[in-house]
Amino acid sequence: MGSGTEAAHRGSPRPGPGREPGGGWSRRRFVGVLGGAAVASALTGCGDEGEPAAARDSSGAASPGRPASSAAPAPEASRGATGPRPLYLGTYTSAEGGGKGIEVASYDPVSGRVTGRGTITGVPDPSYLAVHPDGTTLYAADERERGAVTAVRLSDEKVLGSRTTGGTHTCHVSVHPGGRWLLSADYGSGSVTVHPIEASGALGERTDRVTHRRPAPRSGQQGPHAHQFITAPDGGHVLAVDFGTDTVYSYRLDERAGTLTEVAQAHTRAGAGPRHLTFHPGGRYAYLADEADDTVSVCAYEPSSGRLTIGRPQSTGSRAATNYPAQLAVTPDGAHAFLANRGDNTLARYAVEADGARLRLLGTVPVEGDFPRQIALSPDGGLLFAANQRSGTVSVFRVDGADGGLRLAGEPFASPVAVCALPL
């Protein structure tokens, strides 16, 4: 799409020039210029395994952490349950007209109707949410200049406390499947962090932090911008997506110490601006949303090495002059994938073919909101939730399992500056 400004898709610029203290940039409100026009060459595969391409800031030995739970998921996290189901919504509390914390709601798994229940206060700018595998604890990214992550016990909605990440503008959190480690990404500092999860669900002091240094951020970026940190289906590798360096980093996670060792890099074409990676249930393929050049890519993944190979860019289905794809979601059966298009304000529908190796665009449907920043499927895949940042709404769609069709389930639910929806 060439160069332009990210201010358009991050949100309204704050008063003044938009520059954060110390020369950084607010991911949410103003993030400089998208430098580096996308080149026409094919996307590159994984990078070198030589000298680590990151600067490490480790804070000592890990605590034993929370043991992997062998218990069945809590009732609110189990599939196939009838009656209302929990829904947690993230928002920006510091934005004009924003929320007061993590909004608590419920949804009907048949009709998709959402009902508000209240707010968990005391969590600043919870822009991304994740739940522990046992369903008992919620974790939030506190997207502020001083990056932090917060734990909330769901049984009584008690805030268990926060831990700093050591970075700035924490924008993503995920829980390792073993339940012992919380992974987080800091957009402002381009760093990723590991925190131990204690038996109570609370967080311990970080056990590792890595800042992306190489390859150097592309022209127009003030530094690296880590956007996501997730666990691959094999469980032994964790992957970090960095918008500023056009790179997906693969790390081996030491599950006893909570430390990271880089094993591979995968580079997009220059200026693609990778944002979020979503794995196919089969574990051998993943799909990458590139927000700067408005494309998606199919990636091959090798579980034994953690190597990711990024394929050619594909269409998002957008017809808007400016569009920033945000996030992909794949149905539990692996048959269909969906993409949130910010700017075009649509949801792209894809058929997943060849056991995950191909995406075929089926078309787009209006999201019935403005700027769908994040999407999520209900655990059974029957409903899709879209958090629309600028309209302050959450749209809910019924998903047709046969053809991946999307049908709006009633009027969108009002939620101030909605940026994340987590249905359980």
C-alpha positions as CSV (number, residue, x, y, z in Angstrom):
1,M,0.0,0.0,0.0
2,G,3.1,2.2,0.1
3,S,3.9,4.6,2.9
4,G,1.3,6.3,5.0
5,T,0.6,7.0,8.7
6,E,-0.4,4.5,11.3
7,A,-2.2,7.2,13.2
8,A,-5.2,6.4,11.1
9,H,-5.5,2.8,12.3
10,R,-4.2,3.1,15.9
11,G,-6.9,5.5,17.0
12,S,-7.3,9.3,17.5
13,P,-4.0,11.1,18.0
14,R,-3.4,12.5,21.5
15,P,-3.0,16.3,21.8
16,G,0.4,17.6,20.7
17,P,2.9,15.8,18.4
18,G,2.0,12.3,19.7
19,R,5.5,11.4,20.8
20,E,5.9,9.5,24.0
21,P,8.5,10.4,26.6
22,G,12.0,9.3,25.7
23,G,11.4,9.4,21.9
24,G,9.0,6.4,21.8
25,W,5.7,6.4,20.1
26,S,2.2,5.5,21.4
27,R,1.1,2.4,19.5
28,R,-2.5,3.2,20.3
29,R,-2.6,6.9,19.3
30,F,0.3,7.7,17.1
31,V,3.1,5.6,15.6
32,G,5.0,7.6,13.1
33,V,5.2,6.8,9.4
34,L,4.9,3.4,7.7
35,G,8.2,3.4,6.0
36,G,9.5,1.1,3.2
37,A,7.2,0.4,0.3
38,A,6.5,-3.3,-0.1
39,V,8.7,-4.9,-2.7
40,A,7.4,-7.3,-5.3
41,S,9.7,-10.2,-4.5
42,A,8.3,-13.3,-2.8
43,L,8.4,-13.6,0.9
44,T,11.5,-14.9,2.5
45,G,11.6,-18.1,4.6
46,C,13.1,-18.5,8.1
47,G,16.3,-16.7,9.0
48,D,19.6,-17.7,10.4
49,E,20.3,-19.8,13.4
50,G,23.7,-18.1,14.2
51,E,24.3,-15.4,16.7
52,P,21.1,-14.5,18.7
53,A,19.4,-11.5,17.2
54,A,18.2,-10.1,20.5
55,A,19.5,-8.3,23.6
56,R,18.6,-10.2,26.8
57,D,17.4,-8.7,30.1
58,S,17.0,-11.7,32.4
59,S,15.9,-11.2,35.9
60,G,17.3,-14.3,37.6
61,A,16.2,-17.9,38.2
62,A,12.6,-18.9,37.9
63,S,10.3,-19.8,40.7
64,P,8.8,-23.3,40.4
65,G,5.8,-21.7,38.9
66,R,2.3,-23.1,38.6
67,P,2.2,-26.8,37.9
68,A,0.3,-27.9,34.8
69,S,-3.2,-28.6,35.8
70,S,-4.6,-32.1,35.2
71,A,-8.1,-31.1,36.3
72,A,-10.9,-30.6,33.8
73,P,-11.6,-27.0,32.8
74,A,-13.8,-25.0,35.0
75,P,-17.5,-25.0,34.1
76,E,-17.3,-21.6,32.5
77,A,-14.5,-22.8,30.2
78,S,-16.1,-26.1,29.1
79,R,-17.6,-26.7,25.8
80,G,-21.1,-27.9,25.2
81,A,-22.6,-26.2,28.2
82,T,-26.0,-24.7,28.0
83,G,-27.2,-21.4,29.3
84,P,-25.3,-18.1,29.4
85,R,-21.6,-18.2,28.9
86,P,-19.0,-15.6,30.1
87,L,-17.6,-12.9,27.9
88,Y,-14.8,-10.5,28.9
89,L,-14.1,-7.3,27.0
90,G,-10.9,-5.3,26.9
91,T,-10.9,-1.5,26.4
92,Y,-8.7,1.5,26.7
93,T,-9.5,3.2,30.1
94,S,-7.3,6.3,29.3
95,A,-9.0,7.0,26.0
96,E,-11.7,9.6,25.7
97,G,-15.0,7.9,26.2
98,G,-13.2,4.7,27.2
99,G,-14.1,2.0,29.6
100,K,-13.5,1.6,33.4
101,G,-11.6,-1.7,33.2
102,I,-12.4,-5.2,32.0
103,E,-16.1,-5.4,31.1
104,V,-17.9,-8.5,32.2
105,A,-20.7,-9.8,30.1
106,S,-22.4,-13.1,29.1
107,Y,-23.6,-14.4,25.8
108,D,-26.3,-16.9,24.8
109,P,-24.4,-19.7,22.8
110,V,-27.5,-20.3,20.6
111,S,-28.8,-16.8,19.9
112,G,-25.5,-14.9,20.4
113,R,-27.2,-12.3,22.4
114,V,-24.8,-10.4,24.8
115,T,-25.8,-9.1,28.2
116,G,-23.7,-6.8,30.3
117,R,-22.9,-7.8,33.9
118,G,-20.5,-5.2,35.2
119,T,-16.8,-4.2,35.2
120,I,-13.6,-5.4,36.9
121,T,-12.0,-2.1,37.9
122,G,-8.4,-1.5,38.9
123,V,-6.9,-2.8,35.6
124,P,-5.5,0.1,33.5
125,D,-5.9,0.0,29.7
126,P,-6.5,-3.8,29.4
127,S,-6.2,-4.0,25.6
128,Y,-5.7,-7.8,25.3
129,L,-7.0,-10.7,27.4
130,A,-6.1,-14.3,27.9
131,V,-7.4,-17.1,30.2
132,H,-5.5,-19.8,32.1
133,P,-6.1,-23.3,30.7
134,D,-8.0,-24.3,33.8
135,G,-10.4,-21.4,33.4
136,T,-9.8,-19.9,36.8
137,T,-7.7,-16.8,36.1
138,L,-7.8,-14.0,33.6
139,Y,-4.7,-12.1,32.4
140,A,-4.6,-8.6,30.9
141,A,-2.0,-6.6,29.0
142,D,-1.8,-3.1,30.6
143,E,-1.0,-1.1,27.6
144,R,0.7,1.9,29.1
145,E,4.1,3.6,29.0
146,R,5.2,1.4,31.8
147,G,4.3,-2.0,30.5
148,A,2.6,-4.5,32.8
149,V,0.5,-7.6,33.0
150,T,-2.4,-8.2,35.5
151,A,-4.0,-11.3,36.9
152,V,-7.7,-11.5,37.9
153,R,-9.3,-14.5,39.8
154,L,-12.5,-15.2,38.0
155,S,-14.4,-16.9,40.8
156,D,-14.8,-13.6,42.7
157,E,-13.3,-11.2,40.1
158,K,-10.5,-10.2,42.5
159,V,-7.5,-8.5,41.0
160,L,-4.5,-10.6,42.2
161,G,-1.9,-7.9,41.3
162,S,0.3,-6.7,38.4
163,R,3.9,-7.3,37.3
164,T,5.9,-5.0,35.2
165,T,7.3,-6.3,31.9
166,G,10.3,-4.1,31.8
167,G,9.1,-2.7,28.4
168,T,6.6,-0.2,27.2
169,H,3.0,-0.4,25.9
170,T,2.3,-4.1,26.6
171,C,-0.2,-5.1,23.8
172,H,-0.5,-8.9,23.9
173,V,-0.7,-11.7,26.4
174,S,-1.0,-15.5,26.1
175,V,-0.7,-18.4,28.5
176,H,1.6,-21.3,27.7
177,P,-0.5,-24.5,27.5
178,G,1.2,-26.0,30.5
179,G,-0.3,-23.2,32.6
180,R,3.0,-22.3,34.3
181,W,4.1,-19.3,32.2
182,L,2.6,-16.0,30.9
183,L,3.9,-14.6,27.7
184,S,3.6,-10.9,26.8
185,A,4.6,-8.6,24.0
186,D,5.6,-4.9,24.4
187,Y,4.9,-2.9,21.3
188,G,6.7,0.3,22.4
189,S,10.0,-1.3,23.3
190,G,9.8,-4.3,20.9
191,S,10.4,-6.8,23.6
192,V,8.8,-10.0,24.8
193,T,8.7,-11.2,28.4
194,V,8.0,-14.4,30.4
195,H,6.4,-14.4,33.9
196,P,5.8,-17.4,36.1
197,I,2.2,-18.2,37.1
198,E,1.9,-19.2,40.8
199,A,-0.5,-21.9,42.2
200,S,-2.9,-19.1,43.1
201,G,-3.0,-17.8,39.5
202,A,-1.0,-14.7,40.5
203,L,2.1,-13.7,38.7
204,G,5.7,-13.9,39.8
205,E,8.6,-11.6,38.8
206,R,9.7,-12.0,35.2
207,T,12.1,-14.8,34.4
208,D,13.2,-13.5,31.0
209,R,12.9,-10.5,28.7
210,V,14.2,-10.2,25.1
211,T,14.4,-7.1,23.0
212,H,14.4,-7.5,19.2
213,R,17.6,-5.9,17.8
214,R,18.3,-7.7,14.6
215,P,17.3,-7.3,11.8
216,A,17.3,-3.6,12.2
217,P,13.8,-1.9,12.2
218,R,12.8,-0.8,8.7
219,S,12.8,2.8,7.6
220,G,10.2,4.9,9.3
221,Q,10.1,2.9,12.5
222,Q,11.6,4.3,15.7
223,G,12.5,0.7,16.8
224,P,11.1,-2.8,17.0
225,H,7.4,-3.3,17.7
226,A,6.5,-6.7,19.2
227,H,2.9,-7.3,18.5
228,Q,2.2,-10.8,19.6
229,F,3.8,-13.7,21.6
230,I,2.2,-17.1,21.4
231,T,3.0,-20.8,21.8
232,A,3.2,-23.1,18.8
233,P,1.0,-26.2,18.9
234,D,4.1,-28.4,19.6
235,G,4.3,-26.6,23.0
236,G,8.1,-26.4,23.0
237,H,8.5,-23.3,20.9
238,V,7.1,-19.8,21.3
239,L,6.8,-17.3,18.5
240,A,7.0,-13.5,18.6
241,V,5.6,-11.3,15.8
242,D,7.4,-8.0,15.3
243,F,5.8,-5.3,13.2
244,G,8.8,-3.0,13.2
245,T,11.4,-5.6,12.0
246,D,9.1,-7.5,9.6
247,T,10.1,-10.7,11.4
248,V,8.6,-13.6,13.3
249,Y,11.1,-14.9,15.9
250,S,11.0,-18.5,17.1
251,Y,12.3,-19.3,20.6
252,R,12.7,-22.4,22.6
253,L,11.1,-22.0,26.0
254,D,12.8,-23.7,28.9
255,E,9.7,-24.9,30.8
256,R,11.6,-25.2,34.1
257,A,13.5,-21.9,34.1
258,G,11.1,-19.8,32.0
259,T,14.0,-18.6,29.8
260,L,14.1,-18.1,26.0
261,T,16.6,-19.2,23.4
262,E,16.2,-18.0,19.9
263,V,16.2,-20.8,17.3
264,A,15.0,-19.1,14.0
265,Q,13.8,-16.0,12.3
266,A,11.2,-15.7,9.5
267,H,11.2,-12.5,7.5
268,T,8.3,-11.0,5.5
269,R,8.9,-8.8,2.5
270,A,10.0,-5.3,3.5
271,G,7.2,-3.2,4.8
272,A,4.7,-5.9,5.3
273,G,4.3,-5.1,8.9
274,P,3.3,-8.5,10.4
275,R,0.8,-8.2,13.3
276,H,-0.7,-11.5,14.3
277,L,-0.1,-15.2,13.6
278,T,-2.8,-17.9,14.0
279,F,-2.1,-21.6,13.8
280,H,-4.2,-24.2,12.0
281,P,-5.4,-27.0,14.4
282,G,-3.2,-29.5,12.5
283,G,-0.1,-27.7,13.8
284,R,1.9,-27.6,10.5
285,Y,0.6,-24.4,9.1
286,A,-0.2,-20.9,10.3
287,Y,-1.7,-17.7,8.9
288,L,-0.1,-14.3,9.2
289,A,-1.9,-11.0,9.0
290,D,0.4,-8.2,7.6
291,E,-1.2,-4.9,8.5
292,A,1.1,-2.5,6.7
293,D,0.8,-3.9,3.2
294,D,-2.8,-5.3,3.6
295,T,-2.1,-8.9,3.0
296,V,-2.3,-12.4,4.6
297,S,0.2,-15.2,4.2
298,V,0.2,-19.0,4.7
299,C,3.2,-20.1,6.7
300,A,4.6,-23.6,6.9
301,Y,5.8,-24.6,10.4
302,E,8.3,-27.3,11.4
303,P,7.6,-28.5,14.9
304,S,11.0,-30.2,15.5
305,S,13.0,-27.0,14.8
306,G,10.5,-24.2,15.4
307,R,11.2,-22.9,11.9
308,L,8.5,-20.9,10.2
309,T,8.5,-20.4,6.4
310,I,6.3,-17.5,5.2
311,G,4.6,-18.0,1.8
312,R,3.5,-15.5,-0.8
313,P,1.1,-12.6,0.2
314,Q,-2.6,-13.0,-0.5
315,S,-5.6,-10.7,-0.7
316,T,-7.6,-9.7,2.3
317,G,-10.6,-9.0,0.1
318,S,-10.6,-5.4,1.1
319,R,-11.9,-2.8,-1.4
320,A,-11.1,0.2,0.8
321,A,-8.4,2.7,-0.2
322,T,-6.8,2.1,3.2
323,N,-7.1,-1.1,5.1
324,Y,-5.2,-2.7,8.0
325,P,-5.8,-6.4,8.6
326,A,-5.8,-7.1,12.3
327,Q,-6.3,-10.7,13.3
328,L,-7.2,-14.1,12.0
329,A,-9.3,-16.8,13.6
330,V,-9.6,-20.4,12.5
331,T,-12.5,-22.7,13.3
332,P,-11.9,-25.7,15.6
333,D,-12.3,-28.1,12.7
334,G,-9.7,-26.2,10.7
335,A,-12.1,-25.8,7.7
336,H,-12.5,-22.0,7.6
337,A,-10.6,-18.9,8.6
338,F,-11.7,-15.3,9.2
339,L,-9.9,-12.0,9.1
340,A,-10.7,-8.7,10.6
341,N,-10.3,-5.8,8.1
342,R,-9.9,-2.4,9.8
343,G,-10.7,0.4,7.3
344,D,-12.7,-1.8,5.0
345,N,-14.7,-2.7,8.1
346,T,-15.4,-6.2,6.9
347,L,-14.7,-9.8,7.9
348,A,-12.9,-11.8,5.2
349,R,-14.0,-15.5,4.9
350,Y,-11.5,-18.1,3.7
351,A,-11.9,-21.8,2.9
352,V,-8.9,-23.7,4.4
353,E,-7.7,-26.4,1.9
354,A,-5.0,-29.0,1.6
355,D,-4.9,-29.8,5.3
356,G,-4.1,-26.2,6.1
357,A,-1.6,-25.4,3.3
358,R,-4.0,-23.2,1.3
359,L,-6.4,-20.3,2.0
360,R,-9.0,-19.6,-0.6
361,L,-10.9,-16.3,-0.3
362,L,-14.6,-16.7,-0.3
363,G,-15.6,-13.1,0.1
364,T,-16.2,-10.5,2.8
365,V,-19.2,-9.5,5.0
366,P,-19.7,-6.1,6.7
367,V,-18.7,-6.2,10.4
368,E,-21.5,-3.8,11.2
369,G,-19.1,-1.7,13.2
370,D,-16.1,0.6,12.8
371,F,-12.5,-0.6,13.0
372,P,-12.7,-4.3,14.0
373,R,-9.4,-4.5,16.0
374,Q,-9.8,-8.1,17.3
375,I,-11.9,-11.2,16.6
376,A,-12.5,-14.4,18.5
377,L,-14.5,-17.6,18.1
378,S,-16.6,-19.2,20.9
379,P,-15.0,-22.5,22.1
380,D,-17.3,-24.5,19.9
381,G,-16.7,-22.3,16.9
382,G,-20.4,-21.5,16.5
383,L,-20.1,-17.8,17.1
384,L,-17.6,-15.1,16.1
385,F,-17.1,-11.9,18.1
386,A,-15.6,-8.8,16.6
387,A,-14.4,-5.9,18.9
388,N,-15.0,-2.7,17.0
389,Q,-12.7,0.0,18.4
390,R,-14.0,3.2,16.9
391,S,-17.7,2.4,17.1
392,G,-17.4,1.1,20.6
393,T,-19.3,-2.1,19.8
394,V,-19.0,-5.9,19.8
395,S,-20.6,-7.6,16.8
396,V,-21.6,-11.2,17.1
397,F,-22.0,-13.5,14.1
398,R,-23.4,-17.1,13.8
399,V,-20.9,-19.3,11.9
400,D,-22.2,-21.8,9.4
401,G,-20.0,-24.8,9.9
402,A,-20.8,-26.1,6.4
403,D,-19.6,-23.1,4.3
404,G,-18.1,-20.6,6.8
405,G,-21.0,-18.2,6.2
406,L,-21.4,-15.4,8.8
407,R,-24.8,-14.1,9.9
408,L,-25.2,-11.2,12.3
409,A,-26.8,-12.3,15.6
410,G,-28.8,-9.2,16.5
411,E,-27.7,-5.6,17.2
412,P,-24.0,-5.1,18.1
413,F,-23.4,-4.8,21.9
414,A,-22.3,-1.4,23.1
415,S,-18.8,-1.4,24.8
416,P,-16.7,1.8,25.1
417,V,-13.6,1.6,22.9
418,A,-13.9,-2.1,22.6
419,V,-10.5,-3.6,21.5
420,C,-10.7,-7.2,22.7
421,A,-13.5,-9.8,23.2
422,L,-12.8,-13.1,25.0
423,P,-15.7,-15.6,24.9
424,L,-15.4,-18.6,27.3
